[in-house]
């Protein structure tokens, strides 16, 4: 308990630690997190968690990682500087995607087997709301830029559940197609893009109207979504094709297809949008895409079955 209290105090008082961007990769097959220096594109450290790490988030100051452990049904907190785990809490049965609100105050965790999304106070590590989903097996629970909504995709569903954060309940479900997966918002919060795996497509949702705008044909088993900071391009991974497609958001059309590793999954961009890091689960590697040239420039070996990437 003293360790937990010390961690909470350090989280409340923390300041900026790292100026250079680092990428953190949870490897669910090896129970580790790989730390990548994005300037050199090489692994500099490997953090051992055990279990089956999946979802990952990082505090705005870059000091602490949150990692969901599917085997332990919990949330691990990692001190980045010391590579230690000062705290761990129980979440529920089979936690998956976890996401921090933009201000870093709240964390949303998708709990597959309980069909819930938990909203957790990131400082006190207490669950403040438990929201029951309409879709079954929620995987991703992504905050809108203004923090008003959480969009939730579920593996056994054809819709995205929209959670009103203030009310703590699902207020609408938008039909997008079978097996929605990754979700990303434009920086201005006007639209959300959703990978729809069994439809091999990306669904586009008007956030204000909470309606489907259009569906864009994508690669085989469309999955992860990443949105460029300038809002002009959205990236979608195609797990069955081993590619990443680039969507022009002005026309909502795919303009480029980029070959990457095997079973590309979840992804993240550097803060300046210059590089995209793609978790390729069957390659046990991260593919790095130069977003200006629209081509893969590196493949970085990591642990077994990388699930995703977070960059700070």
N, C-alpha and C positions, 0 to 999 in steps of 0.2 A: 504493500500500500504506500509506503514511503517513496518507493521508486516511481509509482504512478503519480503521486502528488508532485514530485520533483519534475517529472516530465510535463505535467500540465502547467506548472509555473514557467518552465522554459518555453513552452509553446506560446503562452500568453505574452512573454516579453521578447520573443525572438525578433531579430532584424535580418537584413539581407546577408546571405552567406556567400553565394557564388554568383559571379557576373557572367562567366562563360556558360553556355548551355550544355547540360548533360542529359543524356537519354537513359531512362530506366526501363528495363525489360523484365517482366515476370515470366519465368520459365516453368510452366506447370508440370512438365515431365521430370524436371530435376530438382524442384523445390528451391529454386534460387532466383535472385534478381541480378541481372547483368547491368553494370554501369558503363555507359559509353561516353567518351569524350567526343563531342560532335565536331570539334575542330580537327582532330586527328582521325576520326572515325575508327576508333579502336576501343576495346574493352579495357578499362583501367582497374576495375574491381568486380568481384562477384560476392554478393551477399547471400548467405545461406539462411533460409527460413524453415525448410522442411515442408511437409504437406504438399498442397497443390495451389500455389499462388496464381491468381487470375487477374482480377481487377486491380488497378493501381492508380493512385492520385498523389499529388505533391502539394505541400502548402505553398502559398504565394511567395514566401521568403526562401523557399528551397531547402529548408532545414529538416523537414520530416516527410517521410513517405507513409502513405496508408496503403496496405495491401490486403486484399481479401484472400483468405485461405479456405478453399472449398472442403478440404479434408477435415479441418478443425472447426468448421462452421463459424469462423471468427474473423476479426479485423486486427491485423498486426500493424503496429506503429514502429517505424524505423528511424532512428537518429542518423541522418546522412553522414555527418562528419565523423562519428565514432563507429559507424556500422553496427550499432547495438539496437536491441529491441526493448525499449523502456516500458512498453505497454501493449496489452492485447485484450480485446473484449470479445464476448460472444455476440453474434449477429442473428443467426438463424440457419436453417437447413440449406446448404449449398449456396453460399453467397457468390455472386459473379461480378458484374460491372460495378465500380464505385466511382463517384464523381463529386468533386468539390464545387460549391457555388463560386462565382467569380471573386467574391470578397473573402473566400476561404473560411467562412464562419460555419457553414453547414455542409455535411456530406450526405449524398444519396447513395444507398446500397441496394442493388437488386438481389432479392433472396428467392432463388428459383423454386425450391420445393415448398416454401410457405406461400408462394404467389403474393409476395408483398414487396414494397419498397420501404425501407427504413430511412428516416431523416435523422441524422446524428449530429449533435453539437460537437464540432471538431475540437473545441478547447476542453470541454469537460468529459468528452467521450460518452455522453449519455444519449440514449434514444429519445427524441422528443416527439416523434410521430411514427406510427405504423400505418401504412396505407395499403389496403387490399386492392389487388389488380383485377381487372376483368379478363385480361389475357393470361394464359397459363405459361409458367416457366419464364418469368421476366429475366432478361439478360443485361440490357443497358438501361440506365436511368439518368438522362442527360438534362442539365439545367439550361433553361433559356438564358440569354445574356443578361436580362433584367432580373433574373432570379424569381420571377413570378410563377413560372411553370416548370414542371419536370416531364419530359417526354420519355415514355417507357416502351421498349420493344420486348416482345415475348416470343420464345422459340416455337411455342405451340399456339400460334394466334395468326390472325390475318389483319390485325389492327394495331395502331399505336395508341396506348392509353395516355391521356393528358391529365396530369395531376395539378390541381390548384394548390400551391404550397400553403397559402394562408388558410385555406379551408381544410387541407390535409385529406383530400379525397379526389378520386377520379371524376372529372366533370364531363369528359367526352372521350369517345374512342373513334379514331379516324381509320377507316378501312383502307389498307394500302396494298394488300396481297399477302400470300402465304409466307410465313416465317420472316417477319421483319427482324433486322439485326442492327447494325451500326446507325447512329444518329448524329447529325451535326447541324448547327444553326449558322446562318449568315451572321457576320459581326453585328449588323443592325437589328438582328432578331426578327426580321420580316418573314423569313422562310426557314423551314427545316427540311433537310435531305435525309432520307432513310433508305438504307440498303435492304432490298427484299430478296432473300436468298432463293426461294423456290420460284419466284417470278423472273429471276435474272434481270432485275430492274432496280431503279432508284425512284422512290416516290418523293414528290415535292409537296410540302404542306404549307399553306398560307397560315401563319401563326395567329394573326388578328382574327381571321374568319374561322379558323380551326377546320379548314376543309382541304381536300386534296386538289392541288392545282394541276398537276400533270404527272405522268409516269414516263421515265426515260429508260429505254432498253439498254442494258449494260451487259457485262460479261457473265460467264457461267458461275452461278452461286455467288452473286453480289453480296458483299458483306460489310467490311469496315468502311467508315466514312471519315474524311478529314477535310476541313474547310480552310482555305488560304486566308491569312489575315486581311488581305485586301478585298475579300468577298467576291472576287471575280472568277475563282475556280474552286470546284469541289472535286475531291479525289475519292474513288470507290475501288476497293479491292475485289477481285474476282477469284474466289478460292479454287474454283474448278479449272480456270484458265491459266492460273499463275501470272496474272496481269493486274495492272492498276489503270483504270480509265480516268481521263481528265474531262470534267464537265465544265463547259462555259456557262456561267450562271445568267448571262444576258439572254442567251438563246435557249438555255436548258438542253443543250446537245453535247454529245461526246465528241471531242475534237482530237484526242490523242489516246492511243493504247500503248502502255509501257510494259514490256516483259520484266518479271521479277522472279523470286524464288517460288518454291512449292507451297501451296495452300497459304497465300497471303491472307492475313486476318486483320487485326486492328492496327491502327497507324497513328502517327503524330507528326506535326510539322515543327521545325525550329521557330522561335518567336518571330524572326524576320521573314519566315516563309520560304527561305532559300532552299531548304532540303526537307524531304519527306522520308520518315523512317517507317518501314513496313515490316511487321512481324510475320515471318514465313515459317509456319509451324512445322511443316514436313521437311524443311531444309535446315532446321535448327539454326536459323540465321536471321539477320536483319538486312533487308535490301534498302539501300540508300538511293533516293532519287534526287537529281538536280532539277528543281522545278522550273528553272529558266530554260534549260536545254531539253526538259522532258525526257530524260533517260536515266537509267540506273548507272550509278558511278562507283558503287562499292557493295560488297556483301560481307557482313561482319558475323563471324561465328559466335553464337551465344550458347545458352543451355538448351536442354531438350524441350521441344514444343513451346516456343515463345508464344504468349497469348496476346500481348499488346505492347504499347509503348506510351510513356509519358515523358515530356521534356520540360525542363526548367533551366 
